[in-house]
Amino acid sequence: MNTKLTLNLNKHIIESAKDYAKSHKVSLSQLIENYLNSLTQKNEKEIKVSPLVESLTGVIPSEQDADFRKNYYEYLNKKYS
């Protein structure tokens, strides 16, 4: 069921939103409805990670880890010496 809603917005914002809606071939009402829907549905949709993916979390060391770089350099130095 559709219900009418009155909003008070800055005129410049309304004009920009109309231009955006027109360029994306959607009505301003549909654009606002989609936006509000995405805001309200965001909390209900939690991204579930599979146990396999969760078990792999943190396996790859950070590139910013100084010890990792030092250890890798030492490994390569031994390997090719």
C-alpha positions as CSV (number, residue, x, y, z in Angstrom):
1,M,0.0,0.0,0.0
2,N,1.4,3.4,-1.0
3,T,1.1,6.3,1.4
4,K,1.7,10.0,0.6
5,L,4.6,11.6,2.5
6,T,5.5,15.3,2.7
7,L,9.1,16.3,3.2
8,N,10.7,19.7,3.7
9,L,14.1,19.7,2.1
10,N,16.6,22.2,0.7
11,K,15.6,23.2,-2.8
12,H,19.1,22.6,-4.2
13,I,19.0,19.1,-2.8
14,I,15.6,18.4,-4.4
15,E,16.8,19.6,-7.8
16,S,20.0,17.5,-7.6
17,A,18.0,14.5,-6.5
18,K,15.6,15.0,-9.4
19,D,18.5,15.2,-11.9
20,Y,20.0,12.0,-10.4
21,A,16.7,10.2,-10.5
22,K,16.2,11.2,-14.1
23,S,19.6,10.2,-15.2
24,H,19.1,6.8,-13.6
25,K,15.6,6.5,-15.1
26,V,13.8,6.1,-11.8
27,S,11.2,8.3,-10.1
28,L,12.3,10.5,-7.2
29,S,9.7,8.6,-5.0
30,Q,11.2,5.3,-6.0
31,L,14.7,6.6,-5.3
32,I,13.8,7.8,-1.8
33,E,11.8,4.6,-1.1
34,N,14.8,2.4,-2.1
35,Y,17.1,4.5,0.1
36,L,14.9,4.3,3.1
37,N,14.4,0.6,2.5
38,S,18.2,0.1,2.4
39,L,18.6,1.9,5.7
40,T,15.9,-0.1,7.5
41,Q,17.0,-3.5,6.0
42,K,20.7,-3.0,6.8
43,N,20.3,-4.1,10.4
44,E,18.3,-7.2,9.5
45,K,20.9,-8.5,7.0
46,E,24.0,-9.8,8.7
47,I,26.7,-11.3,6.6
48,K,27.2,-14.8,7.7
49,V,30.7,-16.2,7.2
50,S,31.1,-20.0,6.7
51,P,33.1,-21.9,9.3
52,L,35.8,-22.6,6.7
53,V,36.3,-18.9,5.9
54,E,36.3,-18.0,9.6
55,S,38.9,-20.6,10.3
56,L,41.1,-19.1,7.6
57,T,40.9,-15.6,9.0
58,G,44.3,-14.3,10.0
59,V,46.2,-17.1,8.2
60,I,48.0,-14.6,5.9
61,P,50.3,-12.3,7.8
62,S,50.0,-8.6,7.4
63,E,52.4,-7.0,4.9
64,Q,53.0,-4.3,7.5
65,D,54.3,-6.9,9.9
66,A,58.0,-6.1,10.3
67,D,58.9,-9.5,11.7
68,F,57.3,-11.2,8.7
69,R,59.4,-9.2,6.3
70,K,62.6,-9.8,8.3
71,N,61.9,-13.5,8.5
72,Y,61.1,-13.7,4.8
73,Y,64.3,-11.8,4.0
74,E,66.3,-14.2,6.1
75,Y,64.6,-17.2,4.5
76,L,65.4,-16.0,1.0
77,N,69.0,-15.1,2.0
78,K,69.6,-18.6,3.3
79,K,67.9,-20.2,0.3
80,Y,69.9,-18.4,-2.3
81,S,73.3,-18.2,-0.4
